[in-house]
Amino acid sequence: MAPNRAPETDPQTTLRAGLPDRYLTPDDIAGIFGVPLETVYQWRRKRTGPPGFRVGKHVRYDPGEVQAYVTQLKNVDRVAA
């Protein structure tokens, strides 16, 4: 019997509808923001993107912190306009 898997969805649609209730991977972040995976790793090295954390050798992102990061970017853009 095949394991039950969640259907694949468009990551950018996910961001508009609300982030999933699980920790996000770098691939998820790249899909949500529509950038190459290497860009996500550069953001992490430069500490300019959404804050991530390590679980062993894996990097994960808290959906709440990703949403806060997006909100912060939107607020900066509104103040600059």
C-alpha positions as CSV (number, residue, x, y, z in Angstrom):
1,M,0.0,0.0,0.0
2,A,1.4,3.4,-1.0
3,P,1.9,6.0,1.8
4,N,-0.5,8.9,1.9
5,R,1.2,12.0,0.5
6,A,0.0,15.5,0.4
7,P,-0.7,16.7,-3.2
8,E,2.0,19.0,-4.7
9,T,0.9,22.6,-4.9
10,D,2.3,25.7,-6.4
11,P,4.6,27.2,-3.7
12,Q,3.7,30.8,-4.6
13,T,0.0,30.0,-4.2
14,T,0.8,28.5,-0.8
15,L,2.4,31.8,0.3
16,R,-0.7,33.7,-0.7
17,A,-3.1,31.2,0.9
18,G,-1.0,30.8,4.1
19,L,2.1,28.8,4.7
20,P,2.0,25.0,5.4
21,D,1.9,23.8,9.0
22,R,5.4,22.2,8.8
23,Y,9.0,23.4,8.7
24,L,10.0,24.5,5.2
25,T,13.1,23.3,3.3
26,P,15.4,25.4,1.2
27,D,13.6,24.0,-1.9
28,D,10.3,25.2,-0.5
29,I,11.8,28.7,0.1
30,A,13.2,28.8,-3.4
31,G,9.8,27.8,-4.8
32,I,7.9,30.3,-2.7
33,F,10.1,33.2,-3.7
34,G,10.7,32.0,-7.3
35,V,14.4,32.1,-7.0
36,P,17.1,29.5,-7.6
37,L,18.1,27.3,-4.7
38,E,21.6,28.8,-4.7
39,T,20.1,32.2,-4.0
40,V,18.5,30.8,-0.8
41,Y,21.9,29.5,0.3
42,Q,23.5,32.9,-0.5
43,W,20.8,34.6,1.6
44,R,21.6,32.3,4.5
45,R,25.4,32.9,4.2
46,K,24.8,36.7,4.0
47,R,22.0,36.6,6.7
48,T,19.8,38.6,4.4
49,G,16.8,36.2,3.8
50,P,14.3,34.6,6.1
51,P,16.0,33.2,9.2
52,G,16.6,29.4,9.1
53,F,17.9,26.9,11.6
54,R,19.7,23.6,11.5
55,V,18.3,20.2,12.4
56,G,21.4,18.1,12.2
57,K,22.8,18.7,8.8
58,H,19.5,20.0,7.3
59,V,18.4,23.6,7.1
60,R,14.7,24.4,7.9
61,Y,12.6,27.5,8.1
62,D,9.8,28.2,10.5
63,P,6.7,29.3,8.4
64,G,5.8,32.0,11.0
65,E,9.3,33.5,10.6
66,V,9.1,33.4,6.8
67,Q,5.7,35.2,7.0
68,A,7.2,37.8,9.3
69,Y,10.1,38.3,6.9
70,V,7.7,38.9,4.0
71,T,5.7,41.3,6.1
72,Q,8.9,43.2,7.0
73,L,9.9,43.5,3.4
74,K,6.4,44.8,2.5
75,N,6.6,47.4,5.3
76,V,10.1,48.6,4.1
77,D,8.8,49.0,0.6
78,R,5.7,51.0,1.7
79,V,7.9,53.3,3.8
80,A,10.3,53.8,0.9
81,A,7.5,54.6,-1.5
